[in-house]
Amino acid sequence: MTTQIIERSNTKLWLAAIKPPMYSVAVMPIWLGTAVAAAETQTLHSGIFSTFLISAIAILAWLNLSNDVFDSETGIDKNKAHSLVNLTGNKSLIFWLANLFLALGILGIVAIAWWQRDPTVIAIVLLCCAMGYTYQGPPFRLGYQGLGEIICFFTFGPLAVSAAYYSQTQTWSFTALAASIILGISTSLILFCSHFHQVEDDLAAGKRSPIVRLGTAKGAQLLPWLCGSIYALTGFFVALGVFPLITLLTFISLPVAIQLCRHVSTYYNEPIKVSNCKFIAVTLHFWSGLLLGLGFIV
């Protein structure tokens, strides 16, 4: 019985370390950019879409693994049982595994550029990788200055969505840019929510996250405005005629946003109970992005 409990505990730790739900952060920009492109051109290059999707997942794996390595160097993860570095006890292994994922991801993007005889997508993705590195990587560590959410917004919003759109059309689109703003906000919400339960660890490591700067109470008060902007912007772009009316499907995800805001407003000062709010934010990101993309395709 004791062995079974330990095995279940280890499985949970490994799942928490690998963070499967978080990979929607890689999937949604490619989905949304491709959905807008397919709606505007009535054409879908499925090979490019699938290659970009796999590459984006590999690049996010690099980002997650390398962040574990960089965090282990600052001591911010010393109490984090589900850190891959802590689980394996082998920082070098995680570092080189991260680089392998990065190489595989970039290889896929190079293949897309080769098919199109156009290096534009490579340039955008390399910029995304560079910004991702500055989040936790030395000597920048901009996430420790509270700039992580801004980096997250541009990397997984305008840049990634535009790259996915361009990979299908080799042109640019204001509609794709407008949609990317909404996705960028929902992506940044995940990172914003991930800080509510770790204020003490952030402070100890000198990390000035938005929640550290604001305090958990003010952060909880700000959250409904951030969530509300997803739906306000969707309605705004529909009213302007930039989005088709059917993209209001996004409002189906509104109950998840309400759940997130209520959960945080109730438990913002209880680290253990509020710790799962980032997964509610992941659910909001997934459904709002999926439904927005479906609105364009329908």
C-alpha positions in Angstrom: 0.0 0.0 0.0 2.8 2.4 0.9 4.6 1.6 -2.4 1.4 2.4 -4.3 1.0 5.7 -2.5 4.6 6.7 -3.3 4.2 5.6 -6.9 1.0 7.7 -7.3 2.8 10.7 -5.6 5.8 10.4 -8.0 3.5 10.2 -11.0 1.7 13.3 -9.9 5.1 15.1 -9.5 6.3 14.1 -12.9 3.0 15.2 -14.5 3.2 18.5 -12.7 6.8 18.9 -13.9 6.0 18.1 -17.5 2.9 20.3 -17.4 0.9 18.7 -20.3 -2.0 21.2 -20.1 0.5 24.1 -20.6 1.2 23.0 -24.1 -2.0 24.5 -25.2 0.1 27.7 -25.0 2.0 26.4 -28.0 -1.0 25.0 -29.9 -3.4 27.9 -29.8 -1.3 30.5 -31.7 -0.7 28.1 -34.5 -4.4 27.1 -34.5 -5.7 30.7 -34.4 -3.3 32.1 -37.1 -4.1 29.1 -39.4 -7.8 29.5 -38.7 -7.8 33.2 -39.8 -5.7 32.3 -42.8 -8.0 29.5 -43.9 -11.0 31.8 -43.4 -9.6 34.5 -45.6 -8.0 32.4 -48.3 -10.3 29.3 -48.3 -7.1 27.3 -48.4 -5.4 25.1 -45.7 -1.8 23.8 -46.1 -2.2 20.9 -43.8 1.5 19.8 -44.0 2.7 23.2 -43.0 0.1 23.4 -40.2 1.0 20.1 -38.7 4.8 20.8 -39.0 4.4 24.2 -37.3 2.3 22.7 -34.6 4.8 20.0 -33.7 7.7 22.5 -33.9 5.8 24.9 -31.6 5.3 22.2 -29.0 9.0 21.2 -29.2 10.1 24.9 -28.7 7.8 25.3 -25.7 9.3 22.1 -24.3 12.7 23.8 -24.6 11.4 26.9 -22.9 9.9 24.9 -20.0 12.9 22.7 -19.5 15.4 25.6 -19.8 13.4 27.7 -17.3 13.7 24.9 -14.8 17.4 24.9 -15.3 17.7 28.7 -15.0 15.4 28.8 -11.9 17.5 26.2 -10.2 20.5 28.5 -10.5 18.7 31.3 -8.6 17.3 29.1 -5.9 13.7 30.1 -6.5 12.7 26.5 -7.1 14.3 25.1 -3.9 10.8 24.3 -2.5 9.4 23.2 -5.8 9.1 19.4 -5.6 7.9 19.2 -9.2 10.9 20.9 -10.8 12.5 18.6 -13.3 15.9 19.5 -12.0 14.9 18.6 -8.5 13.2 15.4 -9.6 16.2 14.2 -11.6 19.0 15.8 -9.7 20.7 16.3 -13.0 20.7 19.9 -14.2 23.0 19.1 -17.1 20.7 16.4 -18.5 17.7 18.7 -18.4 19.7 21.5 -20.1 20.8 19.4 -23.0 17.4 17.8 -23.3 16.0 21.3 -23.6 18.5 22.2 -26.3 17.5 19.0 -28.2 13.9 20.1 -28.2 14.9 23.5 -29.4 16.9 22.0 -32.3 14.0 19.8 -33.3 11.6 22.7 -33.2 13.8 25.0 -35.3 14.4 22.2 -37.8 10.7 22.0 -38.4 10.5 25.8 -39.0 13.5 25.6 -41.4 11.6 22.9 -43.3 8.6 25.3 -43.7 10.9 28.1 -44.9 12.5 25.7 -47.4 9.2 24.6 -48.8 8.1 28.2 -49.2 11.6 29.6 -50.3 11.0 32.3 -47.8 12.9 32.9 -44.5 10.3 35.2 -42.9 8.9 32.5 -40.6 12.3 31.5 -39.4 13.0 35.2 -38.5 9.8 35.5 -36.5 10.3 32.2 -34.7 13.9 33.1 -33.8 12.7 36.4 -32.4 10.1 34.5 -30.3 12.9 32.2 -29.0 15.1 35.1 -28.2 12.4 36.8 -26.2 11.6 33.5 -24.5 15.2 33.2 -23.4 15.3 36.7 -22.0 12.4 35.7 -19.7 14.5 33.6 -17.4 17.9 33.2 -19.1 21.0 34.9 -17.9 22.1 37.6 -17.9 18.7 39.0 -18.7 16.2 37.3 -16.4 13.6 39.8 -17.3 10.9 37.7 -15.6 12.6 38.7 -12.3 11.9 42.3 -13.1 8.2 41.7 -13.6 8.3 41.8 -17.4 7.4 38.1 -18.0 3.7 38.8 -18.8 4.7 41.4 -21.4 7.2 39.0 -23.0 4.5 36.3 -22.9 1.9 38.6 -24.6 4.1 39.4 -27.6 5.7 36.0 -28.0 2.6 33.9 -27.9 0.3 36.6 -29.2 1.2 38.9 -32.1 4.4 37.2 -33.1 3.4 33.5 -33.0 -0.1 34.1 -34.5 1.4 36.3 -37.3 4.0 33.6 -38.0 1.3 30.9 -38.3 -0.7 33.1 -40.5 2.3 34.0 -42.7 3.2 30.3 -43.0 -0.1 29.7 -44.7 -0.4 32.8 -46.9 3.1 34.5 -47.0 1.2 37.8 -46.4 0.1 39.8 -43.4 -3.4 40.4 -42.0 -4.9 43.0 -39.7 -7.5 40.5 -38.6 -4.9 38.0 -37.5 -3.1 40.8 -35.6 -6.4 41.7 -33.9 -7.1 38.1 -32.9 -3.5 37.7 -31.7 -4.0 40.5 -29.2 -6.9 38.6 -27.5 -4.8 35.4 -27.5 -1.8 37.3 -26.1 -3.9 38.5 -23.2 -5.3 35.1 -22.3 -1.8 33.6 -22.5 -0.3 36.3 -20.2 -3.1 35.6 -17.7 -1.7 32.1 -17.2 1.7 33.5 -16.1 -0.1 36.2 -14.1 -2.1 33.7 -12.1 0.9 31.4 -11.6 2.4 33.9 -9.1 -0.4 34.1 -6.6 0.8 31.1 -4.6 4.5 31.7 -4.6 4.9 35.3 -3.4 7.3 34.3 -0.6 9.6 32.3 -2.9 9.6 35.1 -5.4 10.5 37.6 -2.8 13.3 35.4 -1.4 14.8 35.1 -4.9 14.4 38.8 -5.7 11.7 38.2 -8.3 9.5 41.2 -8.7 6.5 39.6 -10.4 3.4 41.7 -10.9 1.7 39.9 -8.0 4.8 40.7 -5.8 4.6 44.4 -6.9 0.8 44.7 -6.5 0.1 42.3 -3.7 -2.3 39.4 -4.0 -5.4 41.4 -3.0 -4.9 44.0 -5.7 -3.9 41.3 -8.2 -7.2 39.6 -7.5 -9.0 42.9 -8.1 -7.3 43.4 -11.4 -8.0 39.9 -12.7 -11.7 40.5 -13.7 -10.6 43.5 -15.8 -8.0 41.4 -17.6 -10.4 38.5 -18.2 -13.1 41.0 -19.2 -10.8 42.5 -21.9 -10.9 39.2 -23.8 -14.7 39.5 -24.3 -14.7 43.3 -24.7 -12.1 43.2 -27.5 -13.9 40.3 -29.2 -17.2 42.3 -29.2 -15.3 45.4 -30.3 -13.8 43.8 -33.3 -17.1 42.2 -34.2 -18.8 45.6 -34.0 -16.1 47.1 -36.3 -16.6 44.3 -38.8 -13.0 43.0 -38.3 -14.3 39.7 -36.9 -17.3 37.8 -38.3 -20.3 37.7 -36.0 -19.9 34.0 -35.3 -16.6 34.7 -33.4 -18.9 35.7 -30.5 -18.8 31.9 -29.9 -15.9 32.9 -27.6 -18.4 34.1 -25.1 -19.2 30.4 -24.4 -15.9 30.4 -22.4 -17.2 33.2 -20.1 -18.2 30.8 -17.3 -14.5 29.7 -17.0 -13.4 33.3 -16.7 -16.0 33.9 -14.0 -14.8 30.7 -12.2 -11.2 31.9 -12.3 -12.0 35.4 -10.9 -14.2 34.0 -8.1 -11.6 31.4 -7.2 -8.8 33.9 -6.9 -11.0 36.5 -5.1 -11.8 33.9 -2.5 -8.4 32.3 -2.0 -5.9 35.0 -3.1 -4.3 35.0 0.4 -4.2 31.2 0.8 -1.3 29.9 -1.3 -2.2 26.2 -1.2 -5.8 26.8 -2.3 -5.1 29.4 -4.9 -2.2 27.4 -6.5 -4.5 25.7 -9.0 -5.8 29.0 -10.5 -3.2 28.9 -13.2 -4.8 25.7 -14.5 -8.2 27.4 -14.6 -6.4 30.1 -16.6 -5.1 27.5 -19.0 -8.7 26.2 -19.4 -9.8 29.7 -20.2 -7.0 30.2 -22.7 -7.7 27.0 -24.4 -11.5 27.4 -24.8 -11.5 31.1 -25.6 -8.8 30.5 -28.3 -10.4 27.4 -29.7 -13.8 29.0 -30.0 -12.4 32.2 -31.5 -10.7 30.1 -34.2 -13.8 28.1 -34.8 -15.7 31.4 -35.3 -13.4 32.2 -38.2 -13.6 28.8 -39.8 -17.4 28.5 -39.5 
